[in-house]
Amino acid sequence: MKQVLQHARTGEITVQEVPPPQLLPGCVLVRIAASVVSAGTERASAEFARKSLLQKAKSRPDLVREVIGKVQRDGILSAIQAVRSRLDQPQSPGYSSAGTVIAVGAGVNDLQPGDRVACAGAGFAVHAFPRVLRQGTQCLSTKQPLRRSVQSRSMASELPKQSLEMSWR
């Protein structure tokens, strides 16, 4: 399966072949039809990735605190290894998409293959095809027919929940 990945050290964005997702209990497999590419979010992410390690530390003191905690708990070598590992691990950009359920995991009773859904959540509703999402928290659905375009449904995470429910009727 193809997925958009962003490399944390350089900000470079590539499309790579990755293993297909495994359907888990309580989750649904969604064929993504549209995924929001937010110019502001994607640009900020790319700009952060291009920064030097010192610049990253200055702009994200919360991460610096995490590293200091790791040094105190596990030692400096372990902390350095964790930072390098995180920087070497490509990130999956995206946080809002829409598509069609193609399979449901055990315990999912209110969605079925063919249902159209909106998906939300950084790290979950990423630019990939297909995608496994937790039903109810990352995958929003309604029994009302969706009359909006798939592109506008993919922006569902941008709307307040009450607007989302009203816009699907």
Secondary structure, 3 states (H helix, E strand, C coil): CEEEEECCCCCCEEEEECCCCCCCCCEEEEEEEEECCCHHHHHHHHHHHHCCHHHHHHHCHHHHHHHHHHHHHHCHHHHHHHHHHHHHCCECCCCEEEEEEEEECCCCCCCCCCCEEEEECCCCCCCECCEEEEECCCEECCCCCCCCCHHHHCCHHHCCHHHHHHHCC
